[in-house]
Amino acid sequence: MRKPRKEKCPKSKRYPNGVKFYGSVEYRGRQKWVGTFATRDEWNEAANQMEAVLRQEWGGPHSVASVPTVAEFLGVRVADGGRVEPRLCPMPTGQRLRSLSRCSGFELPGPGSRGRSSRARR
């Protein structure tokens, strides 16, 4: 947040106008409290200093190159003509892909079974 909040308060030596300005400064998702001041100009000076401190702590360019794109992450290729060819993941040797149905009588195959459901055995 870059704008200070403004609030009425009783007039005093510290706040002669009866108004105080307060708030925090945010930089790249990090916040720091600036403080409470009698005028907006005082708050802006302190906010500039606090923002410089945040830039020193959290500054620097973002490393955009280290984050892969979706296509790089999935390992897909774009063929001529714009067609997307997915990376093929071969199944481990000796494994077969089975699809489970929503049938309540389905049992996972155990030792010695042939992968039939419990209803098929009856």
N, C-alpha and C positions, 0 to 999 in steps of 0.2 A: 504494500500500500504506500503510495507516494504522498497522498494528501493527509494533513493532520486532522484529527478530530477536534471539534470546537465545542466548548462547553461553558455555560455561564457559571460563575462562582461569586461568592461575596467579594466586594472590593476590599483590597488590602494593599500593603506596600509592595508585595510581590506581584499582585495582579491589579494594577490601578484602574484598568478598564472594566474589571469584573468579568473577564473572559480569559480562559486558558486554552492552550493548544497542546495536544499530546498525540502520541501514536508511535508506530514502528515503521521500519523500512524493510522491504523485501528485495532480495537479489537471488535469482535462480532457485527459488523455492526456500531460501533460508531467510529467517526474520531476525531482526535485532531491534530492541527497544531503544527509541531515541530519547524520550524523556518528556517532561512537561515544561512548557515555556509560556511567558506572558504575551509574546507577539509571534506572529506567523514567521517573520523574518528570522528571529532567533531559532525557531524550530527548523526552518529550511537550512540554516547554516549547520546546525547539529546533524540534520539528516544527510547533508552532503558528506560530512566527515564520516558518519556511520556507514554510508554506502561505499565510501572509499575503503574502509576497513573490511567490509564484506567482499569487495572486489579482490582485495589482496588475499584474503583467506580462501575464497572459492573461485577466483578468476581463472583465466586460461581458456583456450579454445576447447570446445566440445570435441570428443573423439568420435566423429560420425563414421569414419572408415572402419572402426572396430565392430560396429553393429552390422551383421549381415542382412541382406534383403531376404524377403520371404523365399524367393526362388533359389538363392544361394543356400539358405537353411535347409530347404527340402531337397536340394540337389536336382532340380529339374533343368531341362534344356529347352531352348526355343529353337525349333527347326525352321527351315526356310518356309516362308508363307505365314509365319506367326503361330504355327501349331506348337503346343506345349507337350513335350514328351516327359512323363514322370520317370523318376529313377526307379528301377526295378529292384525290389528287395526279395531275393530268393529265400524260400523257406529252408530251414535247416534240413540236412539230409535225414531221411527216415521219418519226417514229420508230415502230417497231412492237415490241411485246413478243414475244420469242421464248423458248421454253423449250428447254433443252438436255436431251437424253436421255443415258443412260449408255452409249449405243452407242459402241463403240470406233472405229467408222468415221465418226463425225460430224466434219465440218470446218466451221469458221466461214466464213461467206460472204465471198469475196474479190471484187475487182473483176471484173465480168463473169459471175459465177456467180449461180445462182438460188436459193441456199440449200439445195441438195440435199446429201445425204450422199454419201460416196465410193462406197458400195455401189450407190446408185441409178444412177450413171453407167455402170456396167459392163454 
